[in-house]
Amino acid sequence: IYLKDAASSSVSGNSINNCNGSAISLLDSSYDVSIEDNTLDNSEWGIEGINATSLAISNNAISNSSIDGIYLKDAASSSISGNQIQDCVRSAVVLFHSSNVTFTANTLVDNKWGIYSKNSTFLVVEKNTISCNSHIGMQLWNMFSGDIRGNIVNGNEAVGILLLESGLDTKIFNNTVNGNDGGGIILTGSDDTLIAGNILDSNKGHGISLCVEGFTVDGAGANNELIDNVITASTNASEIYIGEECVETVLKGNMAADKEDDQLLIDNQSP
């Protein structure tokens, strides 16, 4: 299905399989389009939207995409909710150069990335299940004014939640981040981020890390706050790590515990 310059339209209840390209494409100023209750299997992209506004993508089942499940570029004022996306070769959801997009109550499992976003602002990522992906659960690069809350991010084979060169009034709160192989929550090159009320358990690596080197960006960060988080049983690493390039970090009311007697609970390398 290919829509260009579409407005006030609905695409619903379709079963679309085995496409060379996108199962559903929305291009060039498509506006106020709903895509719901479709089953999309074995295409390059399940849903592709470029330069589209006020999209409502809901309750679709997307599987076996050879690239991405949902791909949005230059999108605005749109929502992605209640979708089941699995077994995509690259990402369940990709977002580039977009603003005011909400992700709510999606299930993203057995992909490479769960959510991959770059150069996007005013995102809300709420109450999603992002699990058992073969790389990073949620990667947000150059993202500002984000609200990441109430998500379950478990059992991914790299980092659970990764912010790169992001922040500036971003909040990460009330998420459950357990059993990820690359650590729980990592910020690098990111400022002015609140990390609060999260529960992190049994991650391989630090539970929460700030100012981490090694992600091809400057690891510095300033004015980040860690408040009322519960971090337990991180493997071979401290529960909280603060790198030497962090400045003006606030820690308040966090609970850190570990059964490894020789392991630091908080490793603060900052001056």
N, C-alpha and C positions, 0 to 999 in steps of 0.2 A: 504494500500500500504506500503510495507516494503522494504527499500533499505539499503544494507550494502556494504560498500566499493564502493559505486557508484561514477562515475565521468562523468562530461560533459553530464548530463542528464536533462530531463525536465518532470515535472508532471503538466499537465494543463488540464483544462476543465472538471474535474471530479465532480460528485456528490456522496458523501460518507456519509452514515447515519448509526446511531445505532451501533457503534463499541464498543466492550468490549476491551478497550485499545486505541491506537492512530489511528486516521483516516489515517495519513501519518507519517511514521517513517524514519528517516535518522540516521544511526549509523556508528560508527567506521571508521573515516577518509573519509567519503563521501565528495566529492570536486566538486565545480563548478556545483551545482544542482539548477535549478530554479523550484519554486513551485508557480504557478500562475493561477488565474481565476478558482479556485476550490470552490465548496460549500460543507462545512463540518458541519454536524449537529449531535448533540446528541452522541458524543463520550466522552471518558475520557479526552483525549487531542485531539485538532484538528490537530496540527502539533508538532512533537517531533523531536528535533535534538540533538544528543550527539556526541561530538568529531567530529564535521563537520566544514568545512572551505569553504568560498566563496559561501554561500547560498544566493539566491535571492528569498525572500518570498513576493509575491506581489499580490494585488488585489483579495485576497481570502475573502469569506464570511464564518465566523466561528461563530457558535452559539450553545448555550445549552451544552457546554462541562461540564462534571461533575467534572472536576478538572481545567485544564487551557486551554486557547485557543491556545497559542503558548508557547512551553517550549524548551529553548535552554540551554545546559550545555556544557562547554568547546568548545564553538563556537568561530570562529575568522573570521574577514574580511567578514562580512555578512551584508545583508540589509533586513529590514522589512518595506515594504512601501505599502500604499494604501489599507490596509486590513480593513474590517469591522468586529469587534469582539464584541459580545454582549452576555449577559445572561450566562456567565461562573460562576460556583460555586465559584471558587477561583480567579484566575487572568486572565486578557486578555492576558498578555505577562509576562513570567518569564524568567529571564536570570541569570545564575550562572557561575562564573569562566570563563568569556568570555572577549574578547577584540576586539576593532575596529568593533563595531556593530553600524549601523545607524537605527534609527526608524524615518520614515518620512511619514507624511500625512495619518496616521492611525486614525480610529474612534473607540474608546474604550468606550462603554457605558453599563451600567446596569450589570456590573460584581461586584466582591468584591473589588479587587485591579484593577486599570488600568494597570500600569507597576510596577513590583516588580523585583528589581535587587540586587544581592549580590555578592561581590568580583569580580567586573568587572571594566575594565578600557577602556579609550578612546572611550566613548560612545557619539553618537550624537543623541539627541532627538529633532526633529524639526517639527513644523507645524502639530502636532497631536491634535485631539480633544478628551479630556479625561473627561467625564462628567457622572454625575448621577450614579457613582459607590457607593456601599454600605459601602465602607471603604475608604482607601487612594487612591487618584488619581495616584500619582507617588511616589514610595518609592525606594530610592537609598541608599544602605548600603555598606560601604567600597568601594566606587566608586571614582576613581581619573581621572583627565584630562577629565572631561565631558563637553559637550556643550549642554545646555538645552535652546532652543530658539524658540520663535514664536509659542508656544503651547497655546491652549485654555483649561484651567483646571477649570471647573465650576461645581458647584452643587454636589460635592462629599460629602458623609456623614461623613468623617473625614478630615484629612489634605489634602490640595491641592497638594503640593510638599514637600516631607520630605527627607532630607539628614541626614544620620546617619554615624558618623565616616568617613566622606568623605571630598572631597575638593581637595587640592593640584592642583591648576591650573584648577579649574572648574568654568564655567561661566553659570549663570542663567539670561538670558536677553530677553527683549521684549516679555514676556509671559503675557497672560491675565488670572488672577486667581481670580475668583469671586464666592461668595456664597457657600464656602465650610464650613462644620460644625465644623471642628477642627482647623481652622486658614488657612491662605493663604500659606506662605512659612516658613518652620521651618528648621533650621540647629542646630544640636546638636553633640558635639564631632567632629566638622568639622573645617578645617582651609583653608586659602588661597582661598577663594571663592569670586567671583565677582557677586553681585546681582544688575543688572542695567537695567533701562528702562522698568521695569515691571509695569503693571496696576493691582491693587488689590482693590476690592470693595466688601463690604457687606459680608465679611467672619465672621463667628462666632468664635471669638477669635482674637488674634493678626494678623494684616496683614502680617508682617514679624517678625520672632522671631529668635534670636541667643542665643546659649548656654542654651537651655531649658533642664531642668531635667525631669525625668520620662519616658524615652524611653529605659531603661535598658542599657544605655551606659553613659560614662563620659560626662557631659555636657559642658566641657571646649572647647574653640575655640579661634583661634588667626588669625590676619591678614586678616579678612574678610572685604569686602568693600560693602557698600550700596550707590549707586549713581543713581540719576535721576529717582527714582521710584515714582509712584503716588499711595498713599494708602488712601482709604476713607471708612468711614462708617463701621468700624469693630465693632462688637457687644460685649459690655461689656468688652472691652479690648483696650489697646493702639494700635495705628496704627503700631508702631515699638517698639519691646521689646528687650533689650539687657541684658542678664543675668549676674550675678555677676562673673562668671568664664570666661567671654570674656576679651581678651586683644588686644590692638592695632587695634580696630575697626575703620574704616573710614566711616563717613556719609557725603555725599556731594550732594547738589542739589535735595534732596528728597522733595516731597510735601505731607504733611499729613493733613487730614481734617476730622472732625467728628462733627455731630450734637448734640452729648451728651455733655452738657456743663461741666459736672464734670469728664470727661474722659481725661486722659493724652494722648497727641499725641505721645510723645516719652517717654518711661519708660526705663531709663538707670540705671541698677543696678551694672554696672561694676565699678571697682575702678578707 
